[in-house]
Structures are given as C-alpha cells and as structure tokens.
C-alpha cells in the first residue's frame, strides 16, 4: 500500500492524494554574471554549469556564426565550419576551402552554371567565326561586285 497524504484545498475539504502526485519545490540557486556586463544581451549569453565541487556557476557562451555563404546565390556553403572570423584565422588552408574550383567562395551549383556559361560563350564564338568564313567564301564566289549609290 502506498501512503496516502491528506491535502486541504481552498474550500477546506480534505482530499486524499498519492505521494507521487505531490511536488517538492526547492529554491533555485541564484547566479551572478562573472564578467563586466550585467544584462541579458545577445553578446552576453550564459550556460549553467555544475562544477566538480557541486556548485552551479555561469559559463560564457560564444556567439555562433551564420557560416560562409555563396557569393552568387547566397546559400550556406557545405563542407566548411561555421566559425567566427577570429577562429577562421587559426584554421589551415585545407580546412577553409573545398578542393574544387571556387572552393570556399561559391557553391557547386553556381560553379557548374559558370562552367556551362563559359563553354556556351566559347561555342558561340566558334559558330560566329564559321559563319563569317562561309559568308566571305560566298562573296568571293559571286565575284565581289559591289553596287554603287545612284
């Protein structure tokens, strides 16, 4: 049998309750900021941490960055860490970019479209050149006579 506790409500009637339904409330430990800023701002976020001695203290949380974005379309670049600018300086070059043309600057889709665009422009130049040669050959065959203005 579970022990039954009597609890009086506001009207004065007694009500039998199980012990499991009663909540034990304890006071929350008050914590103070460990740095100069005393306000809950974006740059002053804290995390509650339990020390080995059993005390609760605040630990400062660094801001998380939005990460590098593609210069063309603005999407976040995959394969690169989301760090603050100062932390990027400490990284090696291979960690700052992806092994591809325009590695840490443009996303794969934008690089693909750039390559295709460059290829099509070159093809268009070749086609123009071939058409110009055909046109010059046709002029030579007709004799190259020009009509003057009357």
Steps between C-alpha positions, in 0.01 A plus 500: 500500500617848411482760777209737458543869579221730595498832325254781566389709204377862511147407604621311807401147393761233535607297201701179499802514266783264418847610600619474137264779396644750752791711375789597718616852419847622582648845461697560183863599550552865410789557266695815421672590176875445506586776253449877484167505312201451734222480242351217295619618160580309181873518569466401869333158483576262788468126566445349844779259584551275801855504632672191644440650845124492442452875454302650215682769303457690175710416197520760223373372163667637187277622218443251220551635151274458199783343303644574156254568218523465123591831335254449213183344642547556876457137612714372789806313377517135602825342615623810681493562876267766645748707697554860599748706296773476763475121511529475119845657527623206707386241243726345240437580134361155426239547774385836362406381152370205302729333242325637192520809282354795697519270808423716802328773303224357276264202535516202263188600306633850427839360391323260264292780347816715457677217318201436273464872429869532407477193275192634319663840446805331344274289280314812388831665402595193295160501324534873419845440354378211282206707372732793421730268301205358304375852424844613377528187280155572350607860418816377328302254286250765381784721384496757771316763290363786702214717386567870528250763603311674218 
